[in-house]
Amino acid sequence: MTQSPAVPLPPPKERRRLRQAASLTRAQLASRVGVTSETVRGWETGRATPRGRKGEKYAQLLNSLGEATNMTCDHHTPVAEPAGPSGRPLPVRAVAPRRSGGVADALTPDQAFDALYSFCAPALVRQTYLLTGRRELAREAVERAFQTAWQRWPEVACDPDPAGWVRAVAYDCALSPWNRFRLRRRRPEPSPPEASDRALMDTLLMLPPSYRRTLLLYDGVGLGLPETAAETEASTRAAANRLSRAREAVAERLPELADAEVLHWRLVELASAERLGAAKPPVVRLSGERRARLWTRAAIAFTAVLIGTTALTMRSAPTHYEPPVPAGESVQGVPPRVAPGPLSESELTLRRKLRTEQQSGPDRLLPQPR
């Protein structure tokens, strides 16, 4: 008979938050507990309850992670990305560090934004590269997302998941249909050097954008199905359908990636193989402020032109109703129409000739019979 763990377990969302705050992937936490990553996914989504020795070990691990998080909150530094089996960083599973209310209040807006950017931007650029297959577009989409976040910083700072907020905006910018009209999109993009990486990237770009985004969020970032559905603005059933179809399409072209865990590590390796850097946080903040000032000045100029045009129209427009001049009346300043004078002798002769001749023309000539 199984027993509940002696240490009380936090709610499912808090379990996931503690793991992410410690920069642990599901696979790493599962190896510590001695279970599979799918089991950890079930514990974090609430579909399964940890029990027995594994559950007790899981509860003790979460308790130690919570204590470590509380100790490091007062001396916050950006957390390094966890390393995978090959020693490369895991750029796909990155979330923003969470702080208590007192520590968050102690940071200035600039410091809080710089901390969020330094932690999330490098991994988010690589995620967006997997989503689009274009390096420069990935950088621009991430920078645009953080510029938008800085312009709406009070809203982003109070959001329960600021990293998810920025990620959703970056994905929307990267998958915008207006990007196809840019001249840069017409230039060929260098393919990954490895043949296996090229095959995986071609397979990802073959998927519809909604399927590709769902696959990356679930198997790459590691979100649960409800969170994936919410971020893609779809129902849970629709997100599950997109995920299954995307996995089937990938497994059809690359049978060795039929396993979800293998697919995750291949996505990690593909993203880590590209050296994609992000700009410095002050550069992004200043460029966002310059863009905001530019748009503000353009709006002020347009408003001034509109006000001037309206004022000119009101100045030159008539102030009272003027009825139209009836026919036959003389208009001041306009000379009257001159009546025709008497006909000359030649005109009188021509008029008499026209009146005496037949209206239908001369008689028709007919042949005479013999």
Secondary structure, DSSP 8 states (H G I E B T S, - for coil): -----SS----HHHHHHHHHHTT--HHHHHHHHTS-HHHHHHHHHTSS---HHHHHHHHHHHHHHHHHHHHHHTT-------B-TTS-B--SS-------HHHHHHS-HHHHHHHHHHHHHHHHHHHHHHHHS-HHHHHHHHHHHHHHHHHTHHHHHTSS-HHHHHHHHHHHHHT-GGGGGSGGGGS-----SSHHHHHHHHHHHHS-HHHHHHHIIIIII---HHHHHHHTT--HHHHHHHHHHHHHHHHHH-GGG-SHHHHHHHHHHHHHHS------HHHHHHHHHHHHHHHHHHHHHHHHHHHHHHHHHHHHS-SS------TT---TTS----------HHHHHHHHHHHHS-TT-S--------
